[in-house]
C-alpha cells in the first residue's frame, strides 16, 4: 500500500520520540522477558509420566500373573510325577510272576502238566 507524498513528508519531519532518563538507584531492575507458556509443556510432561506409570504397573501385573501361573504348573507337574511313580510301583507289584499266577488261578486257569519248547520254525527241537 502506497503512502501519499504529503503524508510521507509529515512522517519524516516529526522528531523520533525519546525516552526520559530514569535516575539510577544503584540497583538494576530485572528485565521482563517474554516467558514461553509452561502450562502445555507441564501438561504434556504429566501425561507422559502418567502413561509410563500405567505401563509399568501393567507390566508388573503381567509378570506377577506369569509367576503365579508358573508356580501352579510346577506344583501340578510335581503331583503328576508322584502319581506316575506310584502307578509304576503298583504296576511292578502286580506284574510279578506270583501275582500273575494267582490271578490266573482265580480266573479258572490251570498250570500245564507238560511244557514243550518249540524252535523257530515251529518244530520241536
Secondary structure, 3 states (H helix, E strand, C coil): CCCCHHHHHHHHHCCCCCCCCCCCCCCCCCCCCCCCCCHHHHHHHHHHHHHHHHHHHHHHHHHHHHHHHHHHHHHHHHHHHHHHHHHHHHHHHHCCHHHHHHHHHHCCCCCCCCCCCECCCCCEC
